[in-house]
């Protein structure tokens, strides 16, 4: 089971997900991630399998850009860009734990 939380910031929306300890590929068939503004970036955050991240990056493909959060880097790595002031490989400074408090 997956649950989502979103936090709107100035340039992007944080989409954070949590699982109940197990998530199955079957869930992708009916999964409807939160709607976000396509004119902004999206940062994905949460502990999950790589195939879930691949699904979410594809889901949010129409947005301005997509990044995945990596706490070891102190931010989110941009992995897809359609515009804006970021490039693939940029790290957007961010502390997800502070935003989710």
Secondary structure, DSSP 8 states (H G I E B T S, - for coil): -EEEEEEE-SSEEEEEEEESS---GGGGGT-------TTSEEEEE-S--HHHHHHHHHHTTTSSEEEEEEGGGTEEEEEEESSSS--TT-EEE--HHHHH-
